[in-house]
Amino acid sequence: MVMVLLLEEEDFMMFKYKFKTLLVPISSIIIALIIGGFLMLFTGNNPIEVYKVMIFGAVGSIPNLANTLANAIPLILSGVGVAIAFNSGLFNIGAEGQYMIGALVGAWAGYSIQGLPWVIHIPLVLLLSMIAGGLWGGIVPGLAKAFTGAHEVITTMMMSYIAIFLTHFLLRGGPMQASGYVPQSPKIESSSILPILLEKTQLSAGIFIAIIVPIICYFFIYKTKWGLNMRIVGKSIETAEYIGISVPKTIVASLGLSGAFAGLAGAVQVLGIQHRMVDSFSSGYGYTAIVVAMLARNNPIGVIFAALIFAILNTGSQFVQINLGVSAQIADIISGIIIFFIAVEKIIKIVYKYYNRSQTENRGVIS
């Protein structure tokens, strides 16, 4: 009887913990939508009508839903990469650069490697892009963080700028530019193209990759020794060193894995939609992935749902602009408000932590 009560209490505590974990992201979304509604009223628009059109534009028909899912694919893959770094206590701000490097390598491998069947060509391109993104995130930022203490926010961001200018160099009269004046690469071989699942939409077979990868990463982070080591380093470097975990190796591996999945996102976008690398390829997916990971609380499965929310906002806002004339920037405003409330919660926790510490120290001095 006592054992049953203990198990029931443990289940209740677990449910309470999961509920508290979900409370902030859900409430952040609701508050953001409410504030967004007031902004629409202030500008003379009917928020109920806008949100109705937005939802219809995102999921109101099979083609609309397909395009929303296509929009979510790079967010899911990049978001998983950022979540891996966050779980290790590392702030990978350079997912955009890793995404672009993965796309560059994917495009190059797609058009330069010829004569292979699709069953070999597609996995090879994806693997090369993952390696490129992983090296971009792991070599300079990872080694610099592990052995010199250089902050990964600075190094990953700087590597993003290098990726952007490298793209300009390669495509604006550089070795990857196709014949003509348009700054773009040659079209990739048909053997490397991910098939479109629904005609007249952008939904490719990349959606299967976007579903499988978070599941694999979830088990890696929460069910393996390596994932446990990463999370321990993320919680306390001192504890990790005390129990014998190699912190430098874990840091390099975490940033490398993070970059690998951002690189995979870029490759899937090239193979599934673009079919070539263009100089204006960057669309901010790598930056939005940071918000996706934060909203998902760095849970790879949660990243799927968080990415879908932002994909709905992005796709639906374009539909709203076309049909109601309301600026599509409303999606960015709502996204920004979501980020604000998630950040506020973290700030409150930090302040509360330091307040408790100061109170404890004061009691010690008095006694």
Secondary structure by P-SEA (a helix, b strand, c coil): caaaaaaaaaaaaaaaaaaaaaaaaaaaaaaaaaaaaaaaaaacccaaaaaaaaaaaccccaaaaaaaaaaaaaaaaaaaaaaaaaaacccccaaaaaaaaaaaaaaaaaccccccccccaaaaaaaaaaaaaaaaaccaaaaaaacccccaaaaaaaaaaaaaaaaaaacccccccccccccccccccccccccccccccccccaaaaaaaaaaaaaaaacccaaaaaaaaaaacaaaaaaaccaaaaaaaaaaaaaaaaaaaaaaaaaaccccccccccccaaaaaaaaaaaaacccaaaaaaaaaaaaaaaaaaaaaaaccccccaaaaaaaaaaaaaaaaaaaaaaaaaaaaaaaaaaaaaac
